[in-house]
Amino acid sequence: MRCNPLKPFLAASAFYLYNAVVSHVPFYFLRHLYLSLILRIRLGRGAAVHMGCFITGRNIVIGANSVINRNCYLDGRGGIVIGENVSISPQCYIVSLDHDPSSPVFATVAKPVVIGDFAWLGARAMIMPGVEIGEGAVAGAGALVTTSCRPYEIVAGTPARKIGERCRDLQYSLRYFPLFNTDILPE
């Protein structure tokens, strides 16, 4: 059975169009429509993907009321599952595909990333392949998370290490839709 050579070109073109053009359109409705209908990214009700996010790979699920702030990198080639009410701060990287350093052919290795409900990633946190961020856990700003975090654990540093525990009685529902590419909220 022969593979259609046009199929990877069309997929790459769809992602290119999103990353180069659509992600910079200042209207959530249009960005979310493109993500859902064209790229087939699953977005929960009330989820917000802000401007400038770079997305690759279709294996991404974003839960209800979760916020992917501006200029984040989501590598869905190996799979990303983001729970509900997750706050992902600006310029975070979530990587799900890596290379095997022992491979003589530089083979790729896909390891899904799972981020639990109410988790919070600080600005410029990087989550590496195969990591699970437990419910309510926090990765501090600039953290390099190479191993999984237990629920409600607070980690920081490079590599990230446990520095504390978070309150377990989380009751909020995120709704963060600032206007255009600002932090100004509609009244």
C-alpha distance (Angstrom), angle and dihedral (degrees) to the residues before:
residue distance angle dihedral
M1 . . .
R2 3.81 . .
C3 3.77 123.0 .
N4 3.78 117.5 -126.6
P5 3.84 103.6 -110.9
L6 3.80 89.9 -154.0
K7 3.82 94.1 61.1
P8 3.86 98.2 74.5
F9 3.81 89.6 43.6
L10 3.81 91.5 53.7
A11 3.81 92.5 46.5
A12 3.81 92.0 48.7
S13 3.81 90.0 47.5
A14 3.82 91.4 52.2
F15 3.81 91.9 52.1
Y16 3.80 92.0 43.4
L17 3.80 90.7 52.5
Y18 3.79 90.9 50.5
N19 3.81 95.8 46.3
A20 3.83 96.3 42.0
V21 3.81 100.5 37.4
V22 3.81 119.9 1.3
S23 3.82 96.0 49.4
H24 3.81 87.1 60.5
V25 3.81 95.1 51.9
P26 3.82 106.1 110.7
F27 3.81 96.0 -136.9
Y28 3.80 120.9 90.3
F29 3.79 92.1 -157.0
L30 3.82 93.3 60.7
R31 3.81 95.0 42.9
H32 3.80 92.0 47.8
L33 3.79 92.3 45.9
Y34 3.81 90.8 53.6
L35 3.82 92.2 45.3
S36 3.80 92.1 50.1
L37 3.79 102.8 38.2
I38 3.80 104.2 30.3
L39 3.81 104.8 27.0
R40 3.84 93.8 29.4
I41 3.81 93.5 -135.1
R42 3.81 109.2 161.4
L43 3.80 110.7 -124.8
G44 3.80 121.3 -173.3
R45 3.78 121.7 -137.6
G46 3.79 111.5 -75.1
A47 3.82 94.5 12.8
A48 3.81 115.1 145.5
V49 3.81 125.4 -152.4
H50 3.79 106.6 -172.6
M51 3.78 128.8 -148.6
G52 3.79 123.8 -69.9
C53 3.80 98.7 24.8
F54 3.81 114.3 149.9
I55 3.79 112.3 -142.3
T56 3.78 129.3 -174.1
G57 3.79 128.1 172.2
R58 3.79 127.1 30.4
N59 3.80 97.8 -121.8
I60 3.82 95.5 96.9
V61 3.80 129.4 121.9
I62 3.80 120.4 -174.9
G63 3.81 116.4 -168.5
A64 3.78 129.2 -135.4
N65 3.81 118.1 -68.1
S66 3.80 93.5 5.4
V67 3.80 119.8 143.2
I68 3.80 124.4 -144.0
N69 3.78 101.6 -170.5
R70 3.81 126.2 -148.0
N71 3.80 124.1 -58.3
C72 3.80 97.9 10.8
Y73 3.82 123.3 151.1
L74 3.81 116.6 -135.7
D75 3.81 114.7 -172.5
G76 3.80 103.6 -166.4
R77 3.81 95.6 168.7
G78 3.81 90.6 101.8
G79 3.80 94.8 29.5
I80 3.80 136.4 -89.3
V81 3.80 125.4 -154.8
I82 3.81 115.3 -172.6
G83 3.81 116.4 -171.8
E84 3.79 129.4 -142.8
N85 3.82 124.5 -64.3
V86 3.80 92.2 11.7
S87 3.80 116.3 158.5
I88 3.80 114.1 -150.6
S89 3.80 109.5 -176.0
P90 3.82 125.2 -145.0
Q91 3.80 121.8 -62.3
C92 3.81 97.5 11.4
Y93 3.79 119.7 154.9
I94 3.80 121.6 -145.7
V95 3.80 109.2 -173.9
S96 3.82 123.3 -172.4
L97 3.81 102.3 167.3
D98 3.79 126.7 64.2
H99 3.78 140.3 160.0
D100 3.80 125.8 -105.5
P101 3.82 104.8 -118.6
S102 3.83 89.6 -157.4
S103 3.78 93.5 54.7
P104 3.81 115.7 105.7
V105 3.82 88.4 -151.6
F106 3.84 96.4 45.9
A107 3.82 90.5 -113.4
T108 3.78 119.4 -163.4
V109 3.79 121.8 -121.1
A110 3.80 121.0 -157.3
K111 3.79 117.3 -152.2
P112 3.80 118.5 170.0
V113 3.81 121.9 -128.4
V114 3.80 119.5 -140.2
I115 3.80 122.4 -165.3
G116 3.81 115.7 -169.4
D117 3.80 128.7 -136.6
F118 3.83 116.0 -73.1
A119 3.82 93.1 13.5
W120 3.79 117.2 148.5
L121 3.80 126.0 -152.6
G122 3.80 114.4 -163.8
A123 3.81 122.1 -137.1
R124 3.80 114.5 -62.7
A125 3.80 94.7 4.9
M126 3.81 113.1 155.7
I127 3.80 120.4 -148.2
M128 3.80 113.7 -162.3
P129 3.84 128.2 -146.7
G130 3.79 117.4 -70.4
V131 3.81 95.5 17.2
E132 3.78 121.1 137.8
I133 3.79 117.5 -157.2
G134 3.80 106.8 -156.5
E135 3.78 126.3 -132.2
G136 3.80 111.5 -68.6
A137 3.81 93.5 1.9
V138 3.81 121.2 145.9
A139 3.81 127.5 -144.4
G140 3.80 106.9 -163.3
A141 3.78 124.4 -129.5
G142 3.80 111.5 -69.6
A143 3.81 93.5 8.9
L144 3.80 118.3 154.7
V145 3.80 102.5 -147.3
T146 3.81 109.8 -161.3
T147 3.81 99.4 155.9
S148 3.78 131.8 44.2
C149 3.82 121.2 -86.1
R150 3.78 123.0 -136.6
P151 3.81 120.0 -125.8
Y152 3.83 114.0 -72.0
E153 3.80 92.1 4.1
I154 3.81 118.2 140.7
V155 3.80 114.4 -144.5
A156 3.80 131.0 -178.7
G157 3.79 141.0 165.9
T158 3.78 138.9 46.6
P159 2.93 105.7 -43.6
A160 3.79 93.9 18.3
R161 3.80 117.5 -113.6
K162 3.80 131.0 -178.0
I163 3.81 112.2 -89.3
G164 3.81 101.2 165.0
E165 3.79 151.8 -31.6
R166 3.79 129.4 -87.9
C167 3.79 128.7 -135.8
R168 3.82 110.0 -86.2
D169 3.82 97.0 -151.7
L170 3.82 97.4 81.0
Q171 3.80 111.7 164.6
Y172 3.78 106.2 161.0
S173 3.78 130.1 116.7
L174 3.78 114.6 -151.3
R175 3.81 119.2 -129.8
Y176 3.79 108.0 166.3
F177 3.79 114.6 157.4
P178 3.83 107.0 147.1
L179 3.78 118.5 -175.3
F180 3.81 117.6 -91.7
N181 3.82 112.4 -38.6
T182 3.80 96.4 -28.7
D183 3.78 137.5 91.0
I184 3.80 90.9 -117.3
L185 3.79 112.2 121.2
P186 3.81 124.3 -150.7
E187 3.79 112.7 -107.7
